[in-house]
Amino acid sequence: MKIHEYQAKELFAAAGANIPKHIVVRTPDEAAAAFEQLGGTGAMIKAQIHAGGRGAGQLKGYADKLGGVKFVPTKEKAKTIAAAMLAHSLVTIQTGPEGQPIKTLIVQADAEPAKEYYLAMVLDRASGQPVLMASSAGGMDIEKVAHDTPELIIKVPVSPEVGLQPYQARRVAFELGFTGDQIAKVESIMMALSKVFLEKDASLAEINPLAVTKKGDVVVLDAKIDFDDNAMFRHPDIATLRDLAEENPVEIRASKANLNFIQLDGTIGCLVNGAGLAMGTMDIVAHHGGSPANFLDVGGGVTPEAAIEAFRIILSDSKVKGILVNIFGGIAKCDLIAEALVKAGREVGFKVPVIVRLEGTNVEKAREILNSVKAELPMIQSASGLTEAAKMVVAAAKA
């Protein structure tokens, strides 16, 4: 689950981090009033969408070059810029060409950076523990830094039981080049980063940039936090921060049916039980010249009701020209899955070829069930193996 920048900053602030003053606004008039409340001497207007690269983005259809982050020197300019942002979608490297509509802005007190740094906590899957990452080369192009000059990124393992220790934070601050009273400020921010990451079950907690302002202060200038969806039952306070307007409506629909679904831009729908099998299915479709339209894991205990909803979700995408069903029957036996497919075909009405590959418990009985409805449901076709199934669905989609 993702949240907005202002929400991430408020979580960090509650844990002890220093953030610039900001006011959340949703209209141009509110932006002008917020500018005055913050002192009236200059402020940043920042679009709040769930995508990175806002500063380098571009408002779609807007005549002048304007992204999602803009300094404004006057109240009138604040109102004008806010009106432009709220009336257009923002296109960034992470949104795709259609961009993302802007519904919320923050007006942030001027905190012009003199130097920018990068801080983040992530789970290092190789070592199986959280890692604090820091770099003196902060800013929007941290991915390029990681690729071109990985030696500029400091990595410190963090105990999940006790969290980041003060001595670790101070050592990183020294390595980044901080001196004097700035070290204590950076330490507080790092400790807050660790606290939020561990206590709130985050999968990513990022401060980019951590800035030293021209006035010598150290602040969280931008922030991002992603949370583990599977842990939200432990954090009802975090769950309330979810902004459904920022998410794909089809993916929201799938989550309500307990389906793990991510929409892609291909032409071949995939319905699979198991995340690893789903990824392997997408790979083999691509290997044989196809393009997956989605990732869809219906889970090990797929029911007829879940199968029907899954097909409806897949077929709601007009780009889908064929569907590959790849099921390994274990917890859910193959014959029960075949019956679910038949029921789905009767209720949904398949208009595109549905290639079915089944393996596992009661697979022969399952194949008999599918063979018995060939005349009634001609779009359902059985494949003897995954390679054959992938080739069949790719050919069907192209045809």
C-alpha positions as CSV (number, residue, x, y, z in Angstrom):
1,M,0.0,0.0,0.0
2,K,1.3,3.4,-0.9
3,I,0.6,6.8,0.8
4,H,1.2,10.4,-0.2
5,E,4.3,12.4,0.5
6,Y,2.5,14.6,3.2
7,Q,1.3,11.5,5.0
8,A,4.7,9.9,5.0
9,K,6.2,13.2,6.3
10,E,3.7,13.3,9.1
11,L,4.5,9.8,10.2
12,F,8.2,10.6,10.2
13,A,7.5,13.8,12.2
14,A,5.5,11.9,14.8
15,A,8.6,9.6,15.2
16,G,10.9,12.6,15.8
17,A,12.1,13.7,12.3
18,N,12.3,17.4,11.3
19,I,10.0,18.3,8.4
20,P,9.3,21.6,6.7
21,K,6.0,23.2,7.6
22,H,3.3,22.4,5.0
23,I,-0.4,22.8,4.5
24,V,-2.6,20.3,2.5
25,V,-4.9,22.0,0.0
26,R,-7.4,20.9,-2.7
27,T,-8.4,24.2,-4.3
28,P,-6.6,27.2,-5.8
29,D,-8.1,29.5,-3.1
30,E,-6.8,27.2,-0.4
31,A,-3.4,27.3,-1.9
32,A,-3.3,31.1,-1.8
33,A,-4.5,31.1,1.8
34,A,-1.9,28.5,2.7
35,F,0.8,30.7,1.1
36,E,-0.1,33.5,3.4
37,Q,-0.3,31.3,6.5
38,L,3.3,30.1,5.8
39,G,4.6,33.7,5.9
40,G,3.9,35.0,2.4
41,T,7.6,35.1,1.4
42,G,7.8,32.1,-0.9
43,A,6.7,28.5,-0.9
44,M,6.7,25.2,-2.9
45,I,3.6,23.8,-4.5
46,K,3.9,20.0,-4.7
47,A,1.5,17.7,-6.4
48,Q,0.4,14.6,-4.4
49,I,0.2,11.5,-6.5
50,H,1.5,8.0,-6.0
51,A,4.4,8.3,-8.5
52,G,8.0,9.4,-8.4
53,G,9.7,11.9,-10.7
54,R,7.1,14.6,-10.0
55,G,9.6,17.5,-10.3
56,A,10.8,16.3,-13.7
57,G,7.3,15.5,-14.9
58,Q,5.0,17.5,-17.2
59,L,1.3,18.5,-16.9
60,K,-0.5,16.8,-19.7
61,G,-2.0,19.2,-22.2
62,Y,-0.7,22.3,-20.4
63,A,0.9,24.8,-22.8
64,D,3.9,25.8,-20.7
65,K,6.5,23.4,-19.2
66,L,5.3,22.7,-15.7
67,G,5.8,19.7,-13.6
68,G,4.5,18.6,-10.2
69,V,6.8,20.7,-8.0
70,K,7.1,24.5,-8.4
71,F,8.4,27.4,-6.3
72,V,6.0,30.3,-6.1
73,P,7.1,33.8,-4.9
74,T,3.6,35.3,-4.4
75,K,0.1,34.5,-3.3
76,E,-1.2,35.1,-6.8
77,K,1.3,32.8,-8.4
78,A,0.4,30.1,-5.8
79,K,-3.2,30.3,-6.8
80,T,-2.3,30.2,-10.6
81,I,0.0,27.2,-10.3
82,A,-2.4,25.3,-8.0
83,A,-5.2,25.9,-10.5
84,A,-3.0,24.5,-13.4
85,M,-1.9,21.4,-11.4
86,L,-5.4,20.6,-10.2
87,A,-6.8,20.9,-13.7
88,H,-4.4,18.5,-15.4
89,S,-2.9,15.1,-15.1
90,L,0.8,14.8,-14.3
91,V,2.9,12.6,-16.5
92,T,6.1,11.2,-15.0
93,I,8.5,8.3,-15.7
94,Q,6.3,6.2,-13.4
95,T,2.8,7.1,-14.5
96,G,2.8,6.1,-18.2
97,P,1.7,8.5,-21.0
98,E,-1.8,9.1,-19.6
99,G,-0.5,10.5,-16.4
100,Q,-2.2,10.7,-13.0
101,P,-4.9,13.2,-12.1
102,I,-3.9,15.6,-9.3
103,K,-6.5,16.0,-6.6
104,T,-4.3,17.1,-3.6
105,L,-1.4,19.5,-3.3
106,I,0.8,20.6,-0.4
107,V,2.0,24.2,0.0
108,Q,5.4,23.8,1.7
109,A,7.3,26.5,3.5
110,D,10.4,27.5,1.6
111,A,13.3,25.2,2.5
112,E,15.7,25.7,-0.4
113,P,18.4,23.0,-0.3
114,A,22.1,23.8,-0.3
115,K,23.0,20.1,-0.3
116,E,20.8,16.9,-0.9
117,Y,21.3,13.4,0.5
118,Y,19.5,10.1,0.2
119,L,18.2,7.9,3.0
120,A,16.1,4.8,2.9
121,M,15.3,1.5,4.7
122,V,14.4,-1.6,2.7
123,L,14.5,-5.3,3.3
124,D,17.6,-7.0,2.0
125,R,16.3,-10.3,0.8
126,A,19.8,-11.7,0.5
127,S,20.6,-11.3,4.2
128,G,17.0,-11.5,5.4
129,Q,17.2,-8.3,7.4
130,P,16.4,-4.6,7.0
131,V,19.1,-2.3,5.7
132,L,19.7,1.4,6.1
133,M,20.8,2.9,2.8
134,A,22.4,6.4,2.6
135,S,24.2,8.5,0.0
136,S,25.6,11.9,-0.3
137,A,24.4,11.9,-3.9
138,G,20.7,12.4,-3.2
139,G,18.0,13.8,-5.4
140,M,15.8,12.6,-8.2
141,D,18.4,10.4,-9.9
142,I,19.3,8.0,-7.1
143,E,18.7,5.0,-9.4
144,K,21.4,6.3,-11.7
145,V,23.7,6.7,-8.7
146,A,23.1,3.1,-7.8
147,H,23.8,1.9,-11.3
148,D,26.8,4.1,-12.2
149,T,28.5,4.7,-8.8
150,P,27.3,2.1,-6.3
151,E,30.3,2.9,-4.1
152,L,28.5,6.2,-3.2
153,I,25.8,4.2,-1.4
154,I,26.4,3.3,2.3
155,K,24.6,0.2,3.5
156,V,24.1,-0.7,7.2
157,P,22.3,-3.9,8.4
158,V,19.7,-3.2,11.0
159,S,18.4,-5.6,13.6
160,P,14.7,-6.1,13.2
161,E,14.4,-6.8,17.0
162,V,16.1,-3.6,18.3
163,G,16.1,-1.4,15.3
164,L,18.8,1.1,14.2
165,Q,21.1,2.0,17.0
166,P,22.2,5.6,17.7
167,Y,25.9,4.8,17.2
168,Q,25.0,3.4,13.8
169,A,23.2,6.5,12.8
170,R,26.0,8.8,14.0
171,R,28.6,6.7,12.1
172,V,26.5,7.1,8.9
173,A,26.2,10.8,9.5
174,F,30.0,11.1,9.8
175,E,30.5,9.1,6.6
176,L,28.0,11.4,4.8
177,G,30.1,14.4,5.8
178,F,27.9,16.0,8.4
179,T,29.5,18.0,11.2
180,G,28.7,19.9,14.4
181,D,25.0,20.1,15.5
182,Q,23.8,18.7,12.2
183,I,24.9,15.2,13.3
184,A,22.3,15.1,16.0
185,K,19.6,16.3,13.6
186,V,20.5,13.6,11.1
187,E,20.6,11.0,13.8
188,S,17.1,11.9,14.9
189,I,15.9,11.6,11.3
190,M,17.5,8.2,10.8
191,M,16.1,6.9,14.1
192,A,12.6,8.1,13.0
193,L,13.1,6.4,9.6
194,S,14.0,3.1,11.3
195,K,11.1,3.4,13.8
196,V,8.5,3.9,11.2
197,F,9.8,1.2,8.9
198,L,9.9,-1.5,11.6
199,E,6.9,-0.5,13.7
200,K,4.5,0.0,10.8
201,D,5.6,-3.0,8.7
202,A,6.8,-0.9,5.8
203,S,8.4,-2.5,2.7
204,L,10.1,0.8,1.8
205,A,10.7,4.0,3.8
206,E,12.6,6.6,1.8
207,I,13.7,10.2,2.3
208,N,14.8,11.7,-1.0
209,P,16.1,14.2,-0.6
210,L,17.2,14.7,3.0
211,A,18.3,18.3,2.7
212,V,20.6,20.7,4.4
213,T,18.9,24.1,3.7
214,K,20.7,27.3,2.9
215,K,19.8,28.4,6.4
216,G,21.7,25.4,7.8
217,D,18.8,23.3,8.9
218,V,18.5,19.6,8.2
219,V,15.0,18.5,7.0
220,V,13.0,15.7,5.3
221,L,12.3,17.5,2.1
222,D,10.5,14.6,0.4
223,A,9.3,11.2,1.7
224,K,7.9,8.0,0.5
225,I,6.6,4.9,2.4
226,D,5.2,1.7,1.0
227,F,3.5,-0.8,3.4
228,D,3.1,-4.5,3.3
229,D,-0.6,-5.1,2.5
230,N,-0.5,-8.4,4.4
231,A,0.3,-6.5,7.6
232,M,-2.5,-3.9,7.4
233,F,-4.7,-5.9,9.8
234,R,-2.2,-4.9,12.5
235,H,-2.3,-1.2,11.5
236,P,-5.9,0.1,11.2
237,D,-4.4,3.7,11.5
238,I,-2.3,3.2,8.5
239,A,-5.1,1.5,6.5
240,T,-7.1,4.7,6.8
241,L,-4.4,6.5,4.8
242,R,-5.1,4.5,1.7
243,D,-6.3,6.8,-1.2
244,L,-8.4,4.6,-3.5
245,A,-8.5,7.4,-6.1
246,E,-4.8,6.8,-6.7
247,E,-5.3,3.1,-7.5
248,N,-6.4,1.2,-10.5
249,P,-10.2,0.5,-10.1
250,V,-9.8,-3.0,-11.5
251,E,-7.1,-3.8,-9.0
252,I,-9.3,-2.5,-6.2
253,R,-12.2,-4.8,-7.4
254,A,-9.8,-7.7,-7.5
255,S,-8.6,-7.1,-3.9
256,K,-12.2,-7.1,-2.7
257,A,-12.5,-10.6,-4.1
258,N,-9.2,-11.7,-2.4
259,L,-7.5,-11.9,-5.8
260,N,-3.8,-10.9,-6.3
261,F,-4.1,-8.9,-9.5
262,I,-1.9,-6.4,-11.3
263,Q,-3.0,-5.0,-14.7
264,L,-0.5,-4.8,-17.5
265,D,-0.7,-3.6,-21.1
266,G,-0.5,-6.9,-23.0
267,T,-3.2,-9.0,-24.9
268,I,-3.0,-12.3,-23.1
269,G,-4.9,-12.7,-19.8
270,C,-3.4,-15.0,-17.2
271,L,-5.3,-16.9,-14.5
272,V,-2.9,-18.9,-12.3
273,N,-2.8,-20.3,-8.7
274,G,0.4,-19.3,-6.9
275,A,2.6,-16.2,-7.3
276,G,5.7,-18.1,-8.5
277,L,3.7,-20.1,-11.0
278,A,2.0,-16.8,-12.2
279,M,5.4,-15.2,-12.8
280,G,6.6,-18.3,-14.6
281,T,3.5,-18.3,-16.7
282,M,4.0,-14.7,-17.7
283,D,7.7,-15.4,-18.6
284,I,6.8,-18.3,-20.9
285,V,4.0,-16.3,-22.6
286,A,6.6,-13.6,-23.3
287,H,9.2,-16.2,-24.4
288,H,6.8,-17.5,-27.1
289,G,6.1,-14.0,-28.4
290,G,3.1,-13.0,-26.4
291,S,2.5,-10.1,-24.0
292,P,0.7,-10.7,-20.6
293,A,-2.2,-8.5,-19.9
294,N,-2.1,-9.1,-16.2
295,F,-0.6,-10.9,-13.2
296,L,-3.4,-12.8,-11.5
297,D,-2.9,-15.3,-8.6
298,V,-6.2,-16.8,-7.5
299,G,-4.5,-18.7,-4.6
300,G,-4.3,-22.3,-3.8
301,G,-7.9,-22.8,-2.7
302,V,-9.6,-21.2,-5.7
303,T,-13.4,-21.4,-5.6
304,P,-16.0,-21.2,-8.5
305,E,-17.0,-17.8,-7.3
306,A,-13.4,-16.5,-7.3
307,A,-12.9,-18.0,-10.8
308,I,-15.9,-16.3,-12.2
309,E,-14.9,-12.9,-10.8
310,A,-11.4,-13.5,-12.0
311,F,-12.6,-14.1,-15.6
312,R,-14.9,-11.0,-15.4
313,I,-12.0,-8.9,-14.3
314,I,-9.7,-10.2,-17.1
315,L,-12.4,-9.8,-19.7
316,S,-13.1,-6.2,-18.6
317,D,-9.9,-5.3,-20.4
318,S,-10.7,-4.8,-24.1
319,K,-7.1,-5.5,-25.1
320,V,-7.4,-9.1,-24.0
321,K,-7.5,-11.5,-27.0
322,G,-6.9,-14.8,-25.2
323,I,-6.7,-16.2,-21.7
324,L,-4.2,-18.8,-20.4
325,V,-5.4,-20.7,-17.3
326,N,-2.5,-22.5,-15.7
327,I,-3.4,-24.4,-12.5
328,F,-1.5,-26.9,-10.4
329,G,-4.1,-28.8,-8.5
330,G,-3.1,-29.5,-4.9
331,I,-5.2,-27.9,-2.2
332,A,-7.9,-27.4,-4.8
333,K,-8.2,-30.6,-6.9
334,C,-8.1,-30.4,-10.7
335,D,-11.6,-31.8,-11.1
336,L,-13.1,-29.1,-8.8
337,I,-11.2,-26.4,-10.8
338,A,-12.4,-27.8,-14.1
339,E,-16.0,-27.6,-12.7
340,A,-15.3,-24.0,-11.7
341,L,-14.1,-23.2,-15.2
342,V,-17.2,-24.7,-16.8
343,K,-19.4,-22.7,-14.4
344,A,-17.5,-19.5,-15.2
345,G,-17.8,-20.2,-18.9
346,R,-21.6,-20.5,-18.6
347,E,-22.0,-17.5,-16.4
348,V,-19.5,-15.1,-18.0
349,G,-19.6,-16.2,-21.6
350,F,-16.2,-16.5,-23.2
351,K,-15.7,-14.4,-26.3
352,V,-12.0,-15.1,-26.6
353,P,-10.1,-18.4,-26.6
354,V,-9.4,-19.8,-23.1
355,I,-6.4,-22.2,-23.1
356,V,-6.4,-24.5,-20.0
357,R,-3.4,-26.3,-18.7
358,L,-4.1,-28.4,-15.6
359,E,-1.7,-30.6,-13.6
360,G,-2.0,-32.3,-10.2
361,T,-4.6,-34.3,-8.2
362,N,-7.5,-35.7,-10.3
363,V,-6.2,-34.2,-13.5
364,E,-7.6,-37.0,-15.7
365,K,-11.1,-36.5,-14.3
366,A,-10.7,-32.8,-14.9
367,R,-9.8,-33.3,-18.5
368,E,-12.9,-35.5,-18.9
369,I,-15.0,-32.7,-17.6
370,L,-13.5,-30.2,-20.0
371,N,-13.9,-32.6,-23.0
372,S,-17.5,-33.1,-22.1
373,V,-18.4,-29.4,-22.7
374,K,-16.4,-28.9,-26.0
375,A,-19.6,-28.4,-28.0
376,E,-21.2,-26.1,-25.4
377,L,-18.1,-24.1,-24.6
378,P,-15.9,-24.2,-27.7
379,M,-13.7,-21.3,-26.6
380,I,-12.3,-23.6,-23.8
381,Q,-9.3,-25.6,-25.2
382,S,-7.1,-28.0,-23.2
383,A,-3.4,-28.2,-23.5
384,S,-1.2,-31.1,-22.4
385,G,1.7,-29.0,-21.1
386,L,2.7,-25.4,-20.3
387,T,4.8,-24.9,-23.4
388,E,2.0,-26.1,-25.6
389,A,-0.5,-23.9,-23.7
390,A,1.7,-20.8,-24.1
391,K,2.1,-21.4,-27.9
392,M,-1.6,-22.0,-28.3
393,V,-2.7,-18.8,-26.5
394,V,-0.1,-16.7,-28.3
395,A,-1.3,-18.0,-31.7
396,A,-4.9,-17.5,-30.7
397,A,-4.3,-13.9,-29.5
398,K,-2.5,-13.0,-32.7
399,A,-5.2,-14.6,-34.9
